[in-house]
Amino acid sequence: MPIAVLASLAAGVCFAVAGVLQQWAAGGRPDAEALSPRLLAHLARDRVWLGGIALAVLAYGFQSLALAYGPLSLVQPLIVAELVFAVPLSARLHRMRLGLREWFGTLAVAAGLVLALASARPHGGRPDAADLLSWLLVLGATAALVCCALATARLLSGPWRASATALAAGAVMGTQSVLLAATVDRLRHGLLAALSAWQTYALILASIGGLLLIQSAFQQGPLAASMTVLDATEPVVAVTVGTAVFGETIHAGWPVSVVTVAGLVLVGAGIASLDSSPVIAALRGRGAGEGR
């Protein structure tokens, strides 16, 4: 258990610094490159962004180590601690100071996610239990949510626009986690079984699409507006799909459900507080100016 805790916290720190570096690089790109493959093409030549990607890979390594020694219900809430590191680090990088409102928003999102995930504690389930119709419903619902989020993002500006794009990214990455679970389950039957499954190729497409959406969210606004929504959406989507399709179970009843709902409400309050903060809005302008 100590190894799981330390590895989870190490993963959170690496994810935090990785997000700051990626947002620093993406924030300097022109608005016209948002949601375009050109954004990734240009970022792939940026040493700062590549450093962020390398740290993200290292973070996944720590996360895998943590999962080898501890349950998901312990690891995921601890990794969410990245928000407590990432948002202040981003503000420090841009030479700005966070006030009580910004600290409340950051801590509210992190604490709310920990409460919701720790109380729900999803477990069990079988990836091979999902039939084709269930998969089609999942992919269709994800596509609908992504389209609605991106359409909404076009009508918004500032941090709210970044949050809407991050919502789309979180939906894709949450679905990617589900596809990853299905692919890993196939690998237990051999490499050929995994290569012959459509989920493996859907996983690759989701990973590429999710990467583009994440970088676009980073490019459109400050880190606090995108990472908070991304960290909130991804586990919610993954747990929802895992419960509905894989047959996973979550703890319910009094007072567990109340704590879970309270955690989600706290997450929403934190995101709204950050997105409406003038300090966070100023980070967008300063980041874009310094990046260019």
Secondary structure in CASP SS format (residue, H / E / C, confidence):
PFRMAT SS
TARGET T0000
AUTHOR 0000-0000-0000
METHOD secondary structure of the structure
MODEL  1
M C 1.00
P H 1.00
I H 1.00
A H 1.00
V H 1.00
L H 1.00
A H 1.00
S H 1.00
L H 1.00
A H 1.00
A H 1.00
G H 1.00
V H 1.00
C H 1.00
F H 1.00
A H 1.00
V H 1.00
A H 1.00
G H 1.00
V H 1.00
L H 1.00
Q H 1.00
Q H 1.00
W H 1.00
A H 1.00
A H 1.00
G C 1.00
G C 1.00
R C 1.00
P C 1.00
D H 1.00
A H 1.00
E H 1.00
A C 1.00
L C 1.00
S C 1.00
P H 1.00
R H 1.00
L H 1.00
L H 1.00
A H 1.00
H H 1.00
L H 1.00
A C 1.00
R C 1.00
D C 1.00
R H 1.00
V H 1.00
W H 1.00
L H 1.00
G H 1.00
G H 1.00
I H 1.00
A H 1.00
L H 1.00
A H 1.00
V H 1.00
L H 1.00
A H 1.00
Y H 1.00
G H 1.00
F H 1.00
Q H 1.00
S H 1.00
L H 1.00
A H 1.00
L H 1.00
A H 1.00
Y H 1.00
G C 1.00
P C 1.00
L H 1.00
S H 1.00
L H 1.00
V H 1.00
Q H 1.00
P H 1.00
L H 1.00
I H 1.00
V C 1.00
A C 1.00
E H 1.00
L H 1.00
V H 1.00
F H 1.00
A H 1.00
V H 1.00
P H 1.00
L H 1.00
S H 1.00
A H 1.00
R H 1.00
L H 1.00
H C 1.00
R C 1.00
M C 1.00
R C 1.00
L C 1.00
G C 1.00
L H 1.00
R H 1.00
E H 1.00
W H 1.00
F H 1.00
G H 1.00
T H 1.00
L H 1.00
A H 1.00
V H 1.00
A H 1.00
A H 1.00
G H 1.00
L H 1.00
V H 1.00
L H 1.00
A H 1.00
L H 1.00
A H 1.00
S H 1.00
A H 1.00
R C 1.00
P C 1.00
H E 1.00
G C 1.00
G C 1.00
R C 1.00
P H 1.00
D H 1.00
A H 1.00
A C 1.00
D C 1.00
L H 1.00
L H 1.00
S H 1.00
W H 1.00
L H 1.00
L H 1.00
V H 1.00
L H 1.00
G H 1.00
A H 1.00
T H 1.00
A H 1.00
A H 1.00
L H 1.00
V H 1.00
C H 1.00
C H 1.00
A H 1.00
L H 1.00
A H 1.00
T H 1.00
A H 1.00
R H 1.00
L H 1.00
L C 1.00
S C 1.00
G H 1.00
P H 1.00
W H 1.00
R H 1.00
A H 1.00
S H 1.00
A H 1.00
T H 1.00
A H 1.00
L H 1.00
A H 1.00
A H 1.00
G H 1.00
A H 1.00
V H 1.00
M H 1.00
G H 1.00
T H 1.00
Q H 1.00
S H 1.00
V H 1.00
L H 1.00
L H 1.00
A H 1.00
A H 1.00
T H 1.00
V H 1.00
D H 1.00
R H 1.00
L H 1.00
R C 1.00
H C 1.00
G C 1.00
L H 1.00
L H 1.00
A H 1.00
A H 1.00
L H 1.00
S C 1.00
A C 1.00
W H 1.00
Q H 1.00
T H 1.00
Y H 1.00
A H 1.00
L H 1.00
I H 1.00
L H 1.00
A H 1.00
S H 1.00
I H 1.00
G H 1.00
G H 1.00
L H 1.00
L H 1.00
L H 1.00
I H 1.00
Q H 1.00
S H 1.00
A H 1.00
F H 1.00
Q H 1.00
Q H 1.00
G C 1.00
P C 1.00
L H 1.00
A H 1.00
A H 1.00
S H 1.00
M H 1.00
T H 1.00
V H 1.00
L H 1.00
D H 1.00
A H 1.00
T H 1.00
E H 1.00
P H 1.00
V H 1.00
V H 1.00
A H 1.00
V H 1.00
T H 1.00
V H 1.00
G H 1.00
T H 1.00
A H 1.00
V H 1.00
F C 1.00
G C 1.00
E C 1.00
T E 1.00
I C 1.00
H C 1.00
A C 1.00
G C 1.00
W C 1.00
P C 1.00
V H 1.00
S H 1.00
V H 1.00
V H 1.00
T H 1.00
V H 1.00
A H 1.00
G H 1.00
L H 1.00
V H 1.00
L H 1.00
V H 1.00
G H 1.00
A H 1.00
G H 1.00
I H 1.00
A H 1.00
S H 1.00
L H 1.00
D H 1.00
S C 1.00
S C 1.00
P H 1.00
V H 1.00
I H 1.00
A H 1.00
A H 1.00
L H 1.00
R H 1.00
G H 1.00
R H 1.00
G H 1.00
A H 1.00
G H 1.00
E H 1.00
G H 1.00
R C 1.00
END
